[in-house]
Amino acid sequence: MLTGEIRNKVDRIWSDIWAGGISNPITVIEQLTYLMFIRSLDEKELEIESIEALTGEAPSKIFPQDEGGLAMRWSNFKTKDSREIYDIVGTKVFPFIKAMNGENASAFSRYMQDAMFLIPTPQVLQKIITGLDELYEHDIKDIDMQGDLYEYMLGKLATAGQNGQFRTPKHIRDMMVRLLAPTPKDKICDPACGTAGFLVSSAEYIRENYESEMTTEQWGHFEGDMFTGFDTDRTMLRISAMNLMLHSITQPSINYVDSVSKQNSISSAYDIVLANPPFTGTVDAESINDNLKVVCDTKKTELLFVALFLRMLRKGGRCSCIVPDGVLFGSTKAHKALRKELVENHQLQAVISMPSGVFKPYAGVSTAVLVFTKTGAGGTDKVWFYDMKADGFSLDDKRSSIEANDIPDILARFHNLYGEANRKPTEQSFFVDKSAIGANDYDLSINRYKEVVYEKVEYDSPMEIMTRLDELSLDISSKMEELRGLIGE
């Protein structure tokens, strides 16, 4: 966890960039990401040099071994005059990392071709380099803290994208990962990965629960093909690749793919899908993959993505995804077809209704988490509903920490569904039979099935109320006379 002091240092770096004229949070994070990557290359080069000194072998180096190449290393330029640093980074280091390929290529460097160096002045660049160096030298002790540092920076993204996509709060991601409980054997995908939050939360869960017992083969799987993410924003791809690299995932499969288009033909490939797909966007009907139209013929991204998750999962694969409430009760043919597909042809396990403030300050949209398993042969008997009322934070724009939090209860109950069998629709969680769902046009909104108990309120008789009003009127008249007497004196 980051201390308040570390957060203050990050905030100061952030303020220096803002003062220099860069106010878009994504641009700030992107520029910081480039500098963090440049520093990480120097760290990697130092490791290579240590191996060379110990073994006498000469592994391939990252930087050219001439004077110009050595000048590009963070440790060599960081103490120079600000104008010299600006010249080295802008005209030498940045073009170098944009052109990186071959053995030194990483998921991050693959998306550097269209990157732009936007730090406005030598003074701002020097302040950032000094600030980052102080953080890494004195405060960031290990890889986990590097990840926490980046997570804190990503937390400053407080605007939704053009297609309604926005960053999922970490505690909600962690809850969704814990609902599925991934293992080191799984292949995990987020087809709308953004900053790769779900993949990072999955990696943290696996390390937390399996790190001491993982085999060399499983670690190789973890560092590489365990995690896959797609996005159509190259800036997000750079940021997500860096986020994963800072969480020990050195070669993730992060790719520029329009997931619901004909460009993506992946089928039956993943054990787990975790996602918060864009809500408000529509796509060109001609570009939509035909096998998604078979499930629900629509241009709405929130429906197409759920159909996509079913296609991309292998049989027995599981999904935990966020959908806007409209998916649960929408009355169009496509809405009903998608819900029927989940209930009749696969195993829909849970619908967790979340309060509308969960995504503030991005948006006040009401959402739910769907949990389902791809079977292709049905399996839904009963669906578990949970009415989340609190997530540990206030439901206003400030999202301040509070005590009320249903997430531990959700996880405990979901992993012991046998204990939910006798719960009634008047309680916070309960089962609904598949037949009842089918009879309601496959409506999955909790309010369709939740029963509200109204307490009978006993009121006094009208005559008693009138008597009390008369007494109050007399009392007011008495006080008015007393006040007049005081004024007259």
Residue pairs with C-beta under 8 A, 6 or more apart in sequence:
1 148
2 10
2 145
2 148
2 149
2 152
3 139
5 139
6 135
6 139
6 140
6 149
7 152
9 131
9 134
9 135
9 139
10 135
10 149
10 152
10 153
12 131
13 32
13 127
13 128
13 131
13 132
13 135
14 28
14 153
14 156
16 124
16 127
16 128
16 131
17 28
17 31
17 32
17 119
17 124
17 128
18 28
19 124
20 119
20 120
20 121
20 123
20 124
21 120
22 28
22 31
22 118
22 119
22 120
25 156
25 157
25 158
25 159
26 157
26 235
26 239
27 118
28 156
29 153
29 154
29 156
29 157
29 239
30 115
30 235
30 238
30 239
31 117
31 118
31 119
31 128
32 128
32 132
32 153
33 108
33 238
33 239
33 242
34 94
34 97
34 115
34 117
35 128
35 129
35 132
36 132
36 150
36 242
36 246
37 97
37 108
37 109
37 242
38 74
38 89
38 93
38 97
39 74
39 132
39 133
39 136
40 245
41 62
41 63
41 73
41 74
41 97
42 73
42 74
42 75
44 62
45 61
45 62
45 63
45 73
46 75
48 59
48 61
48 62
51 57
51 59
52 58
52 59
60 103
60 104
62 104
63 69
63 70
63 72
63 73
63 96
64 72
68 92
70 76
71 77
71 88
71 92
72 88
72 92
72 93
72 96
74 129
77 84
77 85
77 88
77 89
77 93
78 85
78 129
78 130
78 133
80 88
82 122
82 123
82 125
82 126
83 122
85 122
85 125
85 126
85 129
86 119
86 121
86 122
86 125
86 126
89 117
89 119
89 125
90 117
90 119
94 115
94 117
97 109
97 112
98 112
98 113
98 115
100 106
100 109
100 112
101 109
106 241
106 245
106 250
106 251
107 241
107 244
107 245
107 251
107 252
107 253
107 254
108 238
108 241
108 242
108 245
110 241
110 254
111 234
111 237
111 238
111 241
111 254
111 256
112 238
114 234
115 238
119 125
119 128
135 149
139 145
140 146
140 149
143 246
143 247
143 248
146 246
147 200
147 204
147 243
147 246
147 247
149 246
150 242
150 243
150 246
151 170
151 200
151 243
154 167
154 195
154 197
154 239
154 243
155 167
155 170
157 166
157 167
157 195
158 361
158 362
159 166
159 362
160 166
160 362
160 363
161 233
161 278
162 281
163 278
163 279
163 280
163 281
163 301
164 278
164 279
164 280
164 281
164 363
165 192
165 194
165 276
165 277
165 278
165 279
165 281
166 276
166 359
166 362
166 363
167 194
167 195
167 197
167 362
168 197
168 198
168 276
168 322
168 359
169 358
169 359
169 391
169 393
169 399
170 197
170 201
171 391
171 392
171 393
171 407
172 322
172 354
172 358
172 391
173 197
173 198
173 200
173 201
173 274
174 201
174 204
174 205
175 369
175 407
175 410
175 411
176 198
176 201
176 274
176 320
176 321
176 322
176 369
177 198
177 201
177 202
177 205
177 274
177 320
178 205
178 411
179 320
179 350
179 369
179 371
179 410
179 411
179 414
180 272
180 274
180 318
180 319
180 320
180 371
181 205
181 209
181 415
182 188
182 202
182 205
182 206
182 271
182 272
183 206
183 210
184 206
184 210
184 214
184 218
184 221
184 222
184 226
185 218
185 221
185 271
186 226
186 271
186 272
187 225
187 226
187 228
187 269
187 270
187 271
187 272
188 198
188 199
188 202
188 226
188 227
188 228
188 270
188 271
188 272
188 273
188 274
189 227
189 228
189 229
189 230
189 269
189 270
189 272
189 273
189 274
189 312
190 196
190 198
190 199
190 228
190 229
190 230
190 273
190 274
190 275
191 229
191 230
191 257
191 259
191 264
191 273
191 275
191 277
191 305
191 308
191 309
191 312
192 230
192 231
192 259
192 275
192 276
192 277
192 278
192 305
193 199
193 229
193 230
193 231
193 236
193 240
193 254
193 275
194 231
194 233
194 236
194 240
194 276
195 236
195 239
195 240
195 243
196 227
196 229
196 239
196 240
196 241
196 243
196 244
196 252
196 254
197 243
198 274
198 275
198 276
199 227
199 228
199 229
199 240
199 244
199 249
199 252
199 274
200 243
200 244
200 247
201 274
202 227
202 272
202 274
203 222
203 227
203 244
203 247
203 248
203 249
204 247
206 222
207 248
210 218
214 222
222 248
222 249
223 248
223 249
223 250
223 251
224 249
224 250
224 251
224 252
224 253
225 251
225 253
226 249
227 244
227 249
227 252
227 253
228 252
228 253
228 254
228 255
228 270
229 237
229 240
229 244
229 252
229 253
229 254
229 255
230 254
230 255
230 256
230 257
230 259
230 264
231 237
231 240
231 254
231 256
231 257
232 256
232 257
232 258
234 256
237 254
237 255
237 256
240 254
241 252
241 254
244 252
244 254
245 252
257 263
257 264
258 264
258 283
258 287
259 305
259 308
260 283
260 288
260 289
260 292
260 301
260 304
260 305
260 308
261 283
261 287
261 288
261 289
262 287
262 288
262 289
262 290
263 287
264 289
264 308
265 289
266 311
266 312
267 291
267 311
267 312
268 311
268 312
268 313
268 314
268 315
268 317
269 312
269 314
270 312
270 313
270 314
270 317
271 313
271 314
271 316
271 317
271 318
272 313
272 317
272 318
272 319
273 309
273 312
273 313
273 317
273 318
273 319
273 320
273 321
274 319
274 320
274 321
275 305
275 309
275 319
275 321
275 322
276 321
276 322
277 301
277 302
277 305
277 306
277 321
277 322
278 301
278 302
278 305
279 301
279 302
279 324
279 365
280 301
281 301
282 299
282 300
282 301
283 299
283 301
283 304
284 299
285 299
288 299
288 304
289 308
291 311
292 304
292 307
292 308
292 311
295 307
295 310
295 311
295 337
295 338
295 341
296 303
296 304
296 307
296 334
296 335
296 337
296 338
296 341
297 333
297 334
297 337
298 304
298 332
298 334
300 334
302 323
302 324
302 326
302 327
303 327
303 334
303 335
303 338
305 321
306 321
306 323
306 327
306 338
306 342
306 370
307 338
307 341
309 319
309 321
310 319
310 341
310 342
310 346
310 374
313 319
313 374
314 374
315 374
315 375
315 376
316 373
316 374
316 375
317 373
317 374
318 371
318 372
318 373
318 374
319 370
319 371
319 372
319 373
319 374
320 369
320 370
320 371
321 369
321 370
322 354
322 367
322 368
322 369
322 370
323 367
323 368
323 369
323 370
324 365
324 366
324 367
325 353
325 365
325 366
325 367
325 368
325 445
326 335
327 335
327 338
327 339
327 368
327 444
328 339
328 351
328 368
328 443
328 444
328 445
329 335
329 443
329 444
329 445
329 448
330 336
331 441
336 441
336 442
339 442
339 443
339 444
340 442
342 348
342 370
342 372
342 380
343 380
343 383
343 434
343 437
343 438
343 442
344 378
344 380
344 438
345 375
345 376
345 377
345 378
346 372
346 373
346 374
346 375
346 376
346 378
346 379
346 380
347 372
347 373
347 375
347 378
347 379
347 380
348 370
348 371
348 372
348 380
348 383
348 444
349 371
349 372
349 373
349 380
349 383
349 384
350 369
350 370
350 371
350 383
350 384
350 385
350 386
350 414
351 368
351 369
351 370
351 371
351 383
351 384
351 385
351 386
351 444
351 446
352 368
352 369
352 371
352 385
352 386
352 388
352 410
353 366
353 368
353 385
353 386
353 387
353 388
353 445
353 446
354 366
354 367
354 368
354 369
354 388
354 391
355 366
355 388
355 389
355 390
355 391
355 395
356 364
356 365
356 366
356 367
356 395
357 364
357 394
357 395
357 396
357 399
358 367
358 391
358 395
359 365
359 367
360 395
360 396
360 397
360 399
361 397
361 399
368 444
368 446
370 444
371 414
373 379
380 434
381 433
381 434
382 431
382 432
382 433
382 434
383 431
383 432
383 434
383 437
383 444
384 413
384 414
384 417
384 420
384 429
384 430
384 431
385 429
385 430
385 431
385 432
385 446
385 449
385 450
386 406
386 410
386 413
386 414
386 428
386 429
386 446
387 428
387 429
387 446
387 450
388 406
388 407
388 410
389 404
389 406
389 428
390 402
390 404
390 405
390 406
391 405
391 406
391 407
392 401
392 402
392 403
392 404
392 405
392 407
393 399
393 400
393 401
393 402
394 400
394 401
394 402
406 428
409 428
410 429
413 419
413 420
413 429
420 429
420 430
420 431
421 431
423 429
423 430
423 431
424 430
424 451
425 432
425 449
425 450
425 451
426 450
426 451
426 452
426 453
430 449
430 450
432 449
436 449
437 443
437 444
440 448
